[in-house]
Amino acid sequence: MRQIRKTLVALIAVLKLLQPNLGAQVSSAYLGFDRNTYPGDANLKALHETFSYTGYWLNNPPAEHTNTWAGHRAVMESAGFGFLVLFNGRVYAELKSVANAKRVGASDAQDAAAAARREGFPAHTIIFLDQEQGGRMLPEQKAYIYAWVDAITAAGFRAGIYCSSIATKDDGNVVTAEDIRHSAAGRHIVYWAINDACPPAPGCAFPKAPPSPAQSGVSFAEVWQFAQSPQRRDVAGHCTNYSRDANCYPPGVSPAQQLHVDVNTATSPDPSHGRLH
């Protein structure tokens, strides 16, 4: 009996030693980058030394007239990257009315699903709707977002949204991600939060142990964009580690290439679950 007790005590001691490591595995976070233009095949190896995944646009990114990411999914996966699959959504001025917003949202979702299939992304890949405008969402914006989410889900994919997690001081401190989630009527949406203010953001940094997306200010976020290029002076003015030209440049790539990036942390090395293998 005494020997059994000794064995049990030893087992409990081992479990206590293992518990912190098990917790660390559960709370692991992974660095990734996104940018509007494709970084070029020659830079993928160097980028993958720092980043586990990359943003991947399905249509023209904001302010761009072409989508240079198209056709590069396979080479990105071969280089070891996971994905943050993105679709550039509409701004408020384009929506006109609630009824029109619903129609446009459903149509845009069909375009996003078609592009995802064309690029070779598997069913159930999470496609993030890029919502650039922050603050409290107006009725037209919510109608567009939820119509898009419903149509993406119906097309066999999963819906996510890229949106702000910064409290809007001139609008009752509303947080866009919380506002969207509160009105989502039970819809399952994956949240990619934007908060590049220091703190909580580390600024243009590439930590070996990335912060949890929950530190963005939105506890339910699965992805957090904590650095943008160029640095937003009005938001990220307290961040001191951007380059002199206000951009964020990754390790291993010559700054002369001007390959600036936005930096993210996520709960998965493939946040969209877009890899085939």
MARGU-331260 format. One record per residue: x, y, z of N, C-alpha, C in turn. Coordinates in steps of 0.2 Angstrom, whole numbers, padded with zeros to 4 digits, always signed. Each point is the difference from the previous one (the first is absolute). Example, Ala and Ser with C-alpha at 12.3 -4.5 7.8 and 13.67 -1.06 7.14 Angstrom:
BEGIN
+0066-0028+0039-0004+0006+0000+0004+0006+0000/-0002+0005-0004+0004+0006+0001-0004+0005+0003/
end
This chain:
BEGIN
+0004-0006+0000-0004+0006+0000+0004+0006+0000/+0006+0000+0004+0004+0006+0001+0004+0001-0007/+0001-0005-0004+0003+0001-0006-0004+0003-0005/-0007-0002+0000-0005+0003-0004-0001+0007+0001/+0000+0002+0006+0000+0007+0002+0006+0004-0003/+0006-0003+0001+0006+0003-0003-0001+0001-0008/-0002-0005-0003-0001+0000-0007-0005+0006-0002/-0006+0000+0004-0005+0005-0002+0003+0007+0001/+0004+0001+0006+0003+0007+0001+0005+0002-0006/+0004-0005-0002+0004+0001-0005-0004+0002-0007/-0005-0003-0001-0004+0001-0006-0003+0007+0000/-0003+0002+0006-0002+0007+0001+0005+0005-0001/+0006-0001+0002+0005+0005+0000+0002+0000-0008/+0000-0005-0004+0002+0000-0007-0006+0004-0003/-0006-0001+0001-0005+0004-0003+0000+0007+0001/+0002+0002+0006+0001+0007+0002+0005+0003-0004/+0005-0004-0001+0006+0003-0004-0002+0001-0007/-0004-0005-0003-0003+0000-0007-0005+0006-0001/-0004+0001+0005-0006+0005-0001+0002+0007-0003/+0005+0003+0002+0002+0006-0003+0001-0001-0008/+0004-0005-0002+0001-0001-0007-0006-0002-0004/-0004-0003+0003-0007-0002-0003-0004+0006-0001/+0000+0005+0005-0003+0006-0001+0003+0004-0005/+0007+0000-0001+0003+0004-0005-0002-0002-0007/-0001-0007-0001-0002-0003-0006-0007+0003-0002/-0004+0000+0005-0007+0002-0002+0000+0007-0002/+0004+0004+0004-0001+0007-0002+0005+0003-0005/+0003-0005-0004+0005+0002-0005-0003+0005-0005/+0004+0005-0002-0002+0004-0005+0006+0000-0006/-0002+0003-0006+0004-0001-0005+0000+0007-0004/+0006+0002-0003+0001+0006-0003-0002-0001-0008/-0003+0005-0003-0001+0000-0007+0000+0007-0002/+0000+0001-0007+0000+0006-0003-0005+0001-0005/-0002+0006-0002-0004+0001-0006+0002+0007-0003/-0001+0000-0006+0001+0006-0004-0004+0000-0006/-0001+0006-0003-0004+0000-0006+0003-0003-0007/+0006+0000+0000+0003-0002-0006+0004-0007+0001/+0001-0004-0004+0003-0007+0001+0008+0002+0001/+0003-0003+0005+0007+0001+0001+0005-0002-0004/-0002-0005-0005+0005-0003-0005+0003-0006+0002/+0000-0005-0004+0003-0007+0001+0006+0000+0004/+0005+0005-0002+0007+0000+0002+0000+0001+0008/-0005+0003+0003+0000+0002+0007-0004-0005+0004/-0003-0005-0003-0004-0004+0005+0004-0004+0005/+0006-0002-0002+0004-0004+0005+0002+0004+0006/+0002+0006-0002+0002+0005+0006-0006+0002+0004/-0005+0001-0003-0006+0002+0004-0003-0006+0004/+0001-0006-0002-0003-0006+0004+0005-0001+0006/+0006+0003+0000+0004-0001+0006-0003+0004+0006/-0004+0005-0002-0004+0004+0006-0007-0002+0000/-0003-0001-0005-0008+0000-0001-0002-0007-0001/-0006-0002+0003-0003-0007-0001-0005+0001-0005/-0003+0005-0002-0006+0001-0004+0001+0007-0004/-0004+0001-0005-0001+0006-0004-0007+0002-0001/-0001+0006-0001-0006+0002-0003-0001-0002-0007/-0006-0001-0003+0000-0002-0007-0007+0003-0002/+0001+0005-0005-0006+0004-0002-0003-0004-0006/-0007+0000+0000-0004-0003-0005-0002+0005-0005/+0000+0006+0001-0002+0005-0004+0005+0006+0001/-0001+0006-0004+0004+0005+0000+0000+0003+0008/+0006+0000+0003+0001+0003+0006-0002+0008+0000/-0001+0003+0006-0002+0007+0000+0005+0004-0003/-0002+0005-0005+0004+0005-0003+0004-0003-0006/-0001-0007-0001+0004-0003-0006-0005-0002-0006/+0003+0000-0006-0004-0001-0006+0001-0007-0002/+0004-0004+0003+0001-0007-0002+0001-0004+0006/+0000-0006-0001+0001-0005+0006+0006-0004-0002/+0006+0002+0003+0006-0004-0002+0001-0006+0004/-0005-0002+0004+0001-0006+0004-0003-0006-0004/-0004+0002-0005-0004-0006-0004+0005-0005-0003/-0001-0006+0001+0004-0005-0003+0006-0002+0004/+0001+0002+0006+0005-0001+0004-0001-0005+0006/-0006-0002+0001-0002-0004+0006+0005-0006+0000/+0001-0004-0005+0004-0006+0000+0007+0001+0002/+0003+0005-0003+0007+0002+0002+0001+0002+0007/-0005+0004+0003+0000+0002+0007+0000-0007+0004/-0005-0004-0002+0000-0006+0005+0006-0004-0001/+0003-0001-0006+0006-0004-0001+0006+0003+0004/-0001+0007+0001+0006+0003+0004-0002+0000+0008/-0005-0004+0002-0002-0001+0007-0005+0005+0003/-0003+0004-0004-0004+0005+0003-0007-0003+0001/-0003+0002+0006-0008+0000+0001-0003+0006-0003/-0006+0001+0001-0003+0006-0004-0005+0004+0005/-0001+0006-0002-0005+0004+0002-0004+0003-0006/-0005-0003-0002-0003+0001-0006-0005+0006+0000/+0001+0005-0004-0003+0007+0000-0004+0001-0006/-0006+0004+0002-0004+0002-0006-0001+0008+0002/+0001+0004-0004-0001+0007+0001-0007+0002-0001/-0003+0002+0006-0007+0002+0000-0002+0007-0002/-0006+0002+0000-0002+0007-0002+0000+0005+0006/+0001+0006-0002+0000+0005+0005-0008+0003+0000/-0001+0004+0005-0007+0002+0002-0003+0003-0006/+0004+0005-0004-0003+0004-0005-0002-0004-0006/+0002-0006-0001-0002-0005-0005-0006-0003+0001/-0003+0000+0006-0005-0005+0002-0007+0003-0002/-0001+0007+0001-0006+0004-0002-0006-0002+0005/-0002-0006+0001-0006-0002+0003+0001-0007+0003/-0004-0001+0005+0000-0007+0003-0002-0005-0005/-0005+0001-0004-0002-0005-0005+0006-0001-0005/+0003+0005-0002+0006+0000-0005+0006-0004+0004/+0001+0002+0006+0005-0003+0003+0000-0007+0001/-0006-0003+0001-0001-0007+0000+0001-0003-0006/-0002+0003-0006+0001-0003-0006+0008+0000-0002/+0003+0005+0001+0007+0001-0001+0004-0005+0004/-0002-0001+0007+0004-0004+0004-0001-0007-0002/-0006-0002-0002+0000-0007-0003+0004-0001-0007/-0001+0005-0004+0004-0001-0006+0008+0000+0001/+0002+0004+0004+0007+0000+0002+0002-0006+0003/-0004-0003+0004+0002-0007+0003+0001-0005-0005/-0005+0000-0005+0001-0005-0006+0006+0001-0004/+0002+0007-0001+0006+0001-0003+0006-0003+0004/+0000+0001+0007+0005-0002+0004+0001-0007+0000/-0006-0004+0000+0000-0007+0000+0003-0003-0006/-0002+0003-0006+0002-0002-0006+0008+0001-0001/+0002+0006+0003+0008+0001-0001+0003-0005+0005/-0002-0001+0006+0003-0005+0004+0001-0007-0003/-0006-0002-0004+0001-0007-0003+0005+0001-0006/+0000+0005-0004+0004+0001-0005+0007+0000+0002/+0002+0003+0006+0007+0000+0003+0001-0007+0003/-0004-0004+0001+0001-0007+0002-0001-0001+0008/-0003+0005+0003-0001-0001+0007-0006-0005+0001/+0001-0004+0005-0005-0006+0002-0006+0003+0003/-0005-0004+0000-0007+0002+0003+0002+0001+0008/-0004+0004+0003+0000+0002+0007+0006+0004+0001/+0004+0003-0005+0005+0005+0001-0003+0006+0003/+0003+0003+0005-0003+0007+0003+0002+0005-0005/-0005+0004-0003+0001+0006-0004-0001+0006+0005/+0004+0004+0000-0001+0006+0004-0002+0006-0004/-0005+0003+0002-0003+0006-0003+0004+0006+0002/+0003+0004-0004+0004+0006+0002-0005+0006+0001/-0001+0001+0007-0004+0006+0002+0005+0006+0002/+0001+0004-0004+0005+0006+0001-0003+0005+0005/-0006+0001-0001-0003+0006+0004-0002-0003+0007/+0002+0004+0005-0001-0001+0007-0006+0003+0003/+0000+0000+0007-0006+0003+0003-0006-0005+0000/-0006+0003+0002-0006-0003+0000-0002-0001-0007/-0002-0007-0002-0002-0001-0006-0007+0002-0001/-0001+0004-0006-0007+0003-0002-0004-0006-0002/-0007+0001-0001-0004-0006-0002+0002-0003-0007/+0002+0005-0004+0002-0002-0007+0006-0005+0000/+0005+0002+0005+0006-0004+0000-0002-0007+0003/-0004+0000+0005-0002-0006+0004-0003-0005-0005/-0005+0003-0004-0003-0004-0005+0004-0003-0005/+0005+0004-0002+0005-0002-0005+0004-0006+0003/+0003+0001+0006+0004-0005+0003-0003-0006+0001/-0007+0000+0003-0003-0006+0002-0003-0004-0006/-0001+0004-0006-0002-0004-0006+0006-0003-0003/+0006+0003+0001+0006-0003-0003+0002-0006+0004/-0001+0000+0007+0001-0006+0004-0004-0005-0002/-0007+0001+0000-0005-0005-0002+0002-0004-0006/+0002+0004-0006+0001-0002-0006+0007-0004+0000/+0005+0002+0003+0006-0004+0001-0001-0006+0003/-0004-0001+0005-0002-0006+0004-0003-0004-0005/-0005+0002-0003-0004-0004-0005+0004-0003-0006/+0005+0004-0001+0005-0003-0006+0005-0005+0003/+0000-0002+0006+0004-0005+0002+0006+0002+0003/+0001+0007+0002+0006+0003+0003-0002+0002+0007/+0005+0002+0004-0001+0003+0006+0001+0008+0000/-0004+0004+0004+0001+0007-0001+0004+0003+0006/+0004+0005-0002+0004+0003+0005-0001+0008-0002/+0003+0004+0005+0000+0007-0002+0006+0003+0003/+0003+0005-0004+0006+0004+0003-0003+0007+0001/+0000+0001+0007-0003+0007+0002+0004+0002+0006/-0002+0006+0002+0003+0004+0006-0002-0003+0007/+0006+0000+0004-0002-0002+0007+0002+0006+0005/+0000+0006-0003+0002+0006+0003-0006+0004+0002/-0001+0002+0006-0006+0003+0002+0000+0007-0003/-0006+0002-0003-0001+0006-0004-0002+0005+0005/+0004+0005+0002-0001+0005+0005-0006+0005-0001/-0001+0001-0007-0005+0005-0001-0006-0003-0002/-0001-0007+0002-0006-0003-0002-0002-0005+0006/+0001+0003+0006-0002-0004+0006+0004-0006+0002/+0007+0000-0003+0005-0005+0002-0002-0007-0003/-0004+0001-0006-0002-0007-0003+0006-0003-0003/+0000-0007+0000+0005-0004-0003-0003-0003-0006/+0003+0001-0006-0004-0003-0006-0001-0007+0001/+0005-0004+0002+0000-0007+0000-0006-0002+0005/+0000+0003+0005-0006-0002+0005-0007+0002-0002/+0000+0006-0004-0006+0002-0003-0003-0005-0005/+0005-0002-0004-0002-0005-0006-0002-0007+0004/+0003-0002+0005-0001-0006+0003-0007+0000+0004/-0001+0006+0003-0006+0001+0004-0006-0001-0004/+0000+0003-0007-0006+0000-0004+0000-0006-0005/+0005-0005+0001+0000-0005-0005-0005-0006+0000/-0004+0001+0005-0006-0005+0001+0002-0007+0000/+0006-0002+0003+0002-0007+0001+0004-0002-0006/+0001+0004-0005+0005-0002-0006+0007-0001+0003/+0003-0006-0003+0007-0001+0002+0004+0004-0004/+0004+0004+0003+0005+0004-0004+0006+0000+0004/+0006-0001-0004+0006+0000+0003+0003+0008-0001/+0003+0002+0006+0002+0007+0000+0008+0001+0000/+0001+0004-0005+0007+0003-0001+0000+0007+0002/+0003+0001+0006+0000+0007+0003+0006+0004-0002/-0002+0007-0001+0005+0005-0001+0001+0004+0006/+0006+0000+0003+0002+0005+0005+0008+0001+0000/+0002+0005-0003+0007+0002-0001+0002+0005+0005/-0004+0002+0005+0002+0005+0005+0005-0004+0005/+0005+0004+0002+0005-0003+0005-0001+0004+0007/-0002-0003+0005-0002-0007+0000-0007-0001-0002/-0003-0006-0001+0003-0006+0002+0005-0003-0006/+0000+0003-0006+0004-0003-0005+0007+0001+0002/+0005-0005-0003+0007+0001+0001+0003+0004-0005/-0004+0003-0005+0003+0004-0005+0003-0005-0006/+0004+0003-0004+0004-0004-0005+0005-0005+0004/-0003-0006+0002+0004-0004+0003-0001-0007-0002/+0004-0005+0001+0000-0007-0003+0002-0005+0006/-0004+0000+0006+0001-0003+0005+0000-0008-0001/+0005-0003+0003+0000-0008+0000-0006-0003+0003/-0002+0003+0005-0006-0002+0004-0005+0006-0001/-0004-0001-0006-0005+0006-0002-0005+0000+0006/-0003+0006+0001-0006+0001+0004-0006-0003-0002/-0005-0002+0004-0006-0003-0002-0004+0005-0003/-0004-0002-0005-0005+0005-0003-0005+0003+0005/-0001-0004+0005-0005+0003+0005+0003+0006+0004/+0006+0002-0001+0003+0006+0003-0001+0006-0005/-0003-0001-0005-0002+0005-0005-0005+0005+0003/-0004-0002+0006-0005+0003+0003-0007-0003-0002/+0000-0005-0004-0006-0004-0002+0002-0008+0002/-0003-0002+0005+0002-0006+0003-0002-0006-0004/-0004+0001-0005-0002-0006-0005+0003+0000-0006/+0005+0005-0001+0004+0000-0006+0004-0006-0001/+0000-0002-0006+0005-0006-0002+0006+0002-0004/+0000+0007-0002+0006+0003-0004+0000+0007+0003/+0006+0003+0000+0001+0007+0002+0005+0003-0004/-0002+0005-0004+0005+0004-0003+0003+0005+0004/+0006+0000+0002+0003+0005+0005+0005+0005-0003/+0001-0001-0006+0005+0005-0003-0003+0001-0007/+0000+0006-0003-0002+0002-0007+0006+0004-0003/+0000-0001-0007+0005+0004-0004-0004+0004-0005/+0000+0007+0001+0004+0004+0004-0003+0001+0007/+0004+0001+0005-0002+0002+0007-0005+0005+0000/-0006-0001+0003-0005+0005+0001+0002+0004+0005/+0002+0006-0001+0002+0005+0005-0005+0001+0005/-0007+0001-0002-0005+0002+0004-0002-0006+0005/+0002-0006-0002-0002-0006+0005+0007-0003+0003/+0005-0001-0004+0006-0003+0002+0006+0005+0001/-0002+0006+0002+0005+0005+0001+0005-0002+0006/-0002-0004+0005+0004-0001+0005+0004-0006-0001/+0000-0003-0006+0004-0006-0002+0007+0003-0002/+0005-0003+0002+0007+0003-0001+0004-0004-0005/-0002-0006-0002+0004-0004-0003-0001-0001-0008/-0004+0005-0003-0001+0000-0007+0007+0003-0003/+0000-0001-0007+0006+0002-0003-0001+0008-0001/+0006+0003-0002-0001+0008-0001-0005+0002-0005/-0001-0004-0005-0005+0001-0005-0007-0002+0003/-0001-0002+0006-0006-0002+0003-0003-0006-0002/+0004-0004-0004-0002-0007-0002+0003-0005+0005/-0003-0006-0001+0002-0006+0004+0003-0005-0004/+0007-0001+0000+0003-0005-0004+0002-0006+0003/-0001-0006-0003+0002-0006+0004+0007-0002+0000/+0002-0004+0004+0007-0002+0001+0002-0005-0007/+0006+0000-0002+0002-0004-0005-0001+0003-0007/-0003+0005-0001-0001+0003-0006+0003+0007+0000/+0004+0002-0005+0003+0006+0000-0005+0006+0000/+0000+0005+0004-0004+0006+0000+0000+0003-0007/+0005-0001-0004+0000+0004-0006-0005-0003-0005/-0003-0006+0001-0005-0002-0004-0007+0003+0002/+0000+0004+0006-0006+0003+0002-0006-0005+0001/+0002-0006+0002-0005-0005+0001-0004+0000+0007/-0003+0006+0001-0004+0001+0006-0006-0005+0001/-0001-0001+0006-0005-0005+0002-0005+0003+0006/-0006-0003+0000-0004+0000+0006+0002-0006+0004/+0000+0000+0007+0002-0006+0004-0006-0002+0004/-0001-0007+0000-0006-0003+0004+0002-0005+0004/-0004-0002+0005+0001-0005+0005-0007-0004-0001/+0000-0007+0000-0006-0004+0000+0001-0006+0004/-0006-0003+0001+0000-0006+0004+0002-0006-0004/+0001+0000-0006+0002-0005-0004+0005+0002-0005/+0004-0005-0003+0005+0002-0005-0003+0000-0007/-0007-0002+0000-0004+0000-0006-0007+0003+0001/+0000+0007+0002-0006+0002+0003-0007-0001-0004/+0001+0000-0007-0006-0001-0004-0001-0007-0002/+0005-0005+0003-0001-0007-0002+0000-0001-0007/+0004+0004-0004+0000-0001-0007+0005-0004-0003/+0005-0003+0004+0004-0005-0003-0003-0006-0002/+0003-0003-0006-0003-0007-0002+0004-0006+0003/+0006+0001+0003+0004-0005+0002+0002+0002+0007/
end
